[in-house]
Amino acid sequence: MRSNNHDIRAFFFDLDGTLMDTEVLYVEAVRQALADRRCFLSDEEITELVYGISWPDVYAGAIRRFPDVYPSIEAMKAVIYRHFTELRGERDIRLTGSIDLLKSLSREHPTAIVSGSSRRDIEEAVGLMGIAPHIRFFLGAEDYHPGKPHPACYLMAAEKVGQSPAHCLVFEDSSAGVQAAKAAGMICVGLKRNGAPDQDMSIADLVLSDLSDFDVQKL
């Protein structure tokens, strides 16, 4: 796919907050999990801790702030998932504009999901969205280190599709994700949805409020 300035040969999508409206739910679930242990953070602090960050790094950040909050990442995640499941049951969290774009792009180009969520969570989300036939692969938190904003995840994705990073385009909704994509040398479209926590998208190549408005010629 060519624009006036780019030759794009592969597309990578973040998951939480980009394809599924889960990022805000995870922020609230982590807040509740910390509150269960009488540990409290401001809105800004909890967003910084969770938004766009892999689970190992969320746990590491929680331990830095509250050394005795949970004995292990598994113990903390179990409580987070319980709260998340309760929150998720209240509404449809699929972002149809983003999902439709992924399906459309996948007809002619390699398309994949690159997320900081666990592989189990990604697999469940892929099933819920019905996009398994449309993606080449997905990468989760177990597959790479360090997490976003480090570019390791996107460099691995480019290697898996056999493309130079300069020919890859990333869709991201978090400042950490945008930083990871740009550090990898990729084109990045930032998703800044109304009502989502404010994220710094200043280095993204294009910022949209809905990915249904994506047009490669805008790059």
ZAVEXVO-551795 format. One record per residue (C-alpha): residue in one letter; z, x, y. Coordinates in pm, whole numbers, plus 50000, padded with zeros to 5 digits. Layout:
A/Z/X/Y .
...
***
This chain:
M/50000/50000/50000 .
R/49892/50154/50327 .
S/50010/50092/50680 .
N/49874/50263/50988 .
N/50116/50552/50933 .
H/50227/50548/50567 .
D/50093/50555/50212 .
I/50359/50365/50016 .
R/50343/50388/49638 .
A/50689/50268/49523 .
F/50959/50031/49647 .
F/51334/50051/49591 .
F/51578/49770/49663 .
D/51952/49792/49710 .
L/52129/49505/49532 .
D/52449/49385/49701 .
G/52372/49242/50042 .
T/51998/49297/50001 .
L/51895/49091/49697 .
M/52224/48909/49644 .
D/52471/48796/49909 .
T/52749/48973/49722 .
E/52849/49247/49965 .
V/53059/49017/50183 .
L/53221/48870/49871 .
Y/53310/49217/49743 .
V/53467/49305/50078 .
E/53688/48996/50055 .
A/53764/49056/49686 .
V/53879/49412/49758 .
R/54086/49285/50050 .
Q/54260/49039/49818 .
A/54308/49301/49545 .
L/54479/49532/49795 .
A/54686/49247/49939 .
D/54807/49168/49586 .
R/54976/49511/49601 .
R/55097/49455/49958 .
C/54840/49695/50102 .
F/54658/49574/50411 .
L/54358/49693/50612 .
S/54192/49564/50928 .
D/53849/49397/50911 .
E/53687/49719/51032 .
E/53876/49934/50781 .
I/53799/49715/50480 .
T/53430/49698/50573 .
E/53416/50077/50608 .
L/53586/50115/50269 .
V/53356/49880/50075 .
Y/53025/49806/50245 .
G/52741/49997/50079 .
I/52983/50220/49887 .
S/52987/50281/49510 .
W/53290/50166/49308 .
P/53415/50518/49231 .
D/53410/50594/49604 .
V/53577/50260/49690 .
Y/53859/50347/49451 .
A/53885/50702/49587 .
G/53905/50563/49942 .
A/54175/50314/49842 .
I/54381/50587/49676 .
R/54354/50808/49984 .
R/54500/50528/50195 .
F/54746/50390/49938 .
P/54821/50654/49669 .
D/55004/50417/49432 .
V/54793/50105/49482 .
Y/54642/50092/49128 .
P/54687/50336/48838 .
S/54314/50358/48759 .
I/53973/50244/48877 .
E/53955/50014/48573 .
A/54280/49841/48671 .
M/54165/49792/49030 .
K/53818/49668/48927 .
A/53970/49411/48690 .
V/54161/49252/48979 .
I/53861/49278/49213 .
Y/53634/49107/48958 .
R/53881/48824/48914 .
H/53883/48755/49287 .
F/53506/48809/49311 .
T/53436/48560/49032 .
E/53645/48297/49209 .
L/53459/48356/49537 .
R/53114/48367/49373 .
G/53162/48030/49208 .
E/53161/47861/49547 .
R/52791/47910/49637 .
D/52444/48035/49543 .
I/52437/48403/49637 .
R/52070/48479/49571 .
L/51869/48589/49876 .
T/51539/48416/49803 .
G/51336/48590/50076 .
S/51429/48929/49934 .
I/51373/48825/49572 .
D/51031/48678/49651 .
L/50933/49001/49829 .
L/51036/49211/49530 .
K/50831/48994/49296 .
S/50528/49014/49525 .
L/50544/49392/49568 .
S/50591/49448/49195 .
R/50246/49305/49119 .
E/50080/49626/49241 .
H/50357/49886/49281 .
P/50651/50032/49088 .
T/50965/49849/49200 .
A/51327/49927/49111 .
I/51687/49851/49205 .
V/51910/50136/49325 .
S/52269/50021/49362 .
G/52626/50144/49381 .
S/52736/49864/49150 .
S/52800/49917/48780 .
R/52512/49885/48537 .
R/52684/49583/48384 .
D/52693/49406/48720 .
I/52331/49494/48796 .
E/52213/49369/48458 .
E/52395/49040/48517 .
A/52243/49008/48865 .
V/51893/49083/48735 .
G/51932/48799/48487 .
L/52061/48560/48752 .
M/51766/48639/48980 .
G/51511/48627/48696 .
I/51349/48956/48799 .
A/51366/49163/48479 .
P/50985/49155/48431 .
H/50936/49270/48791 .
I/51137/49593/48796 .
R/51063/49924/48625 .
F/51432/50019/48598 .
F/51762/50006/48780 .
L/52013/50274/48872 .
G/52385/50201/48893 .
A/52698/50391/48985 .
E/52718/50553/48639 .
D/52372/50708/48676 .
Y/52416/50940/48974 .
H/52669/51133/49179 .
P/52764/51146/49457 .
G/52714/50793/49584 .
K/52551/50669/49903 .
P/52521/50798/50178 .
H/52425/51099/49967 .
P/52052/51081/49878 .
A/52102/51159/49506 .
C/52031/50802/49392 .
Y/51702/50771/49577 .
L/51583/51119/49481 .
M/51648/51024/49117 .
A/51454/50700/49162 .
A/51155/50884/49313 .
E/51157/51126/49020 .
K/51163/50839/48770 .
V/50851/50680/48921 .
G/50680/51017/48964 .
Q/50633/50987/49338 .
S/50715/51204/49637 .
P/51000/51058/49846 .
A/50760/51037/50141 .
H/50561/50774/49947 .
C/50866/50557/49871 .
L/51007/50270/50076 .
V/51368/50150/50053 .
F/51521/49815/50150 .
E/51888/49848/50246 .
D/52155/49642/50423 .
S/52427/49905/50482 .
S/52456/50208/50705 .
A/52548/50419/50399 .
G/52235/50302/50219 .
V/52010/50362/50517 .
Q/52151/50712/50554 .
A/52090/50780/50183 .
A/51729/50664/50204 .
K/51649/50865/50515 .
A/51828/51175/50382 .
A/51602/51147/50076 .
G/51299/51157/50306 .
M/51196/50796/50246 .
I/51082/50512/50467 .
C/51364/50260/50513 .
V/51369/49895/50613 .
G/51714/49776/50717 .
L/51823/49418/50648 .
K/52053/49293/50922 .
R/52133/48933/50832 .
N/52304/48694/51067 .
G/52674/48674/50987 .
A/52686/48997/50784 .
P/52924/49276/50892 .
D/52773/49493/51163 .
Q/52608/49806/51024 .
D/52440/50096/51202 .
M/52067/50064/51137 .
S/51959/50296/51418 .
I/51778/50544/51191 .
A/51594/50279/50987 .
D/51216/50266/51038 .
L/51224/49886/51073 .
V/51505/49630/51092 .
L/51462/49266/50983 .
S/51695/48969/50963 .
D/51513/48833/50654 .
L/51293/49031/50416 .
S/51052/48738/50392 .
D/50929/48869/50731 .
F/50834/49210/50590 .
D/50486/49328/50688 .
V/50387/49685/50609 .
Q/50177/49696/50924 .
K/50496/49673/51132 .
L/50595/50023/51020 .
***
